[in-house]
């Protein structure tokens, strides 16, 4: 097998070096190799590099490059070494930089799933003749796991979920940037490993997709009742049964069950602090678990110049949000079809600059923002899909700003195309791509804020931010 050492070297730069060190035991079968390597400091939650210095990382990396290359170039096609319990304990001590009791080894062997033993639970419809019945409250991470394990044992169960979808906290906390705070490879089921996480600390859409996939794969959906809220529970010491009162779509339900597993979580119930004057505050107040989804498009007048492939998608999205849409295009058949399908107003090629609009969206040719059109445009925002919208950036970027128009720099607002291409090349999910694309809003917002604070046109701020990011990263290394 041919190994591209530069590609491998770049990939190892993104590794967790304590983990990389112990992985060499699997490749060499030699536990003593750890004694040749610098030892990490005591582990702290969220710190994945063992507090190694750059010099210590290089020592590990250089040895890893040598051993990985040897392993894959070995004509004998070696298989990775499965450590004994004693060796695994030594590896555990090394990774955490502390002593781990050997009592934890059997559990870790099961969690690591490295032995040739089946670990994936069987999908089960449960033994319907079993008198035992378990009620699980909540279909988040813990609720799904409890259900899978009960199904594995053939125990009858059902889930009551107050929401209309699975995911628990990852369903309710959908605010921008919501993500897990420990590495994904820990925050997943040992029997359903995911080797395609797009980030070490993935965001809400990707996490919810993972749990939804598990929910369906193991047949838990067949035992789940959504929009069902448990109101109260009472345990009878004589009958040894729980009496559970719940509500589903306005109907009250009262029943007895043998066991109740509460998986309601703790990160989805808003607690609003008592702040002096909060009742008199005139602005928006909301908890992150109840993120405010404002309607900012309904009734807005948007002029879309060009209804080709991208322009039509924009018109479709605007129509769904009840915007008042004006369109122009050189291709009459497309213009008529889009107007009829989405209820848009057709205007002439030149007339579009005179429309009394809120947003001008150039989605055809570039250089449409120039001396002549700027004197006619009656909008507060320019945001479109065309390239090079400003005829002369240094001139018209300032003119746009002086007119009080917010200009979304074309290469920044259209970054979704590059994100989508990257996700396809790397085999990442559409959910990951959409999550990244949604971050463009925050980027544009930051550009506009800096533009106002520094009195510099938005196109210049966008360029500065790109240069700052490149400088901070240094030599950009793409993950494998």
Secondary structure as UniProt FT lines:
FT   HELIX           5..12
FT   TURN            13..14
FT   HELIX           17..28
FT   HELIX           31..36
FT   TURN            45..46
FT   TURN            50..51
FT   HELIX           54..73
FT   TURN            75..76
FT   HELIX           85..96
FT   HELIX           102..104
FT   HELIX           105..112
FT   TURN            128..129
FT   STRAND          133..137
FT   HELIX           141..152
FT   TURN            153..154
FT   STRAND          156..160
FT   HELIX           169..172
FT   TURN            176..177
FT   TURN            184..186
FT   TURN            190..191
FT   TURN            200..201
FT   HELIX           204..217
FT   TURN            218..219
FT   HELIX           220..223
FT   STRAND          224..225
FT   STRAND          228..236
FT   TURN            237..240
FT   STRAND          241..248
FT   TURN            249..250
FT   STRAND          251..257
FT   STRAND          259..262
FT   TURN            276..277
FT   HELIX           278..280
FT   HELIX           288..290
FT   TURN            298..299
FT   STRAND          301..305
FT   HELIX           309..320
FT   TURN            321..322
FT   STRAND          324..328
FT   HELIX           332..342
FT   STRAND          345..346
FT   TURN            349..350
FT   HELIX           351..354
FT   STRAND          359..362
FT   HELIX           371..374
FT   TURN            375..376
FT   STRAND          381..382
FT   HELIX           393..402
FT   TURN            403..404
FT   STRAND          406..407
FT   HELIX           410..413
FT   TURN            414..415
FT   HELIX           416..425
FT   TURN            426..427
FT   HELIX           430..438
FT   HELIX           440..454
FT   HELIX           458..473
//
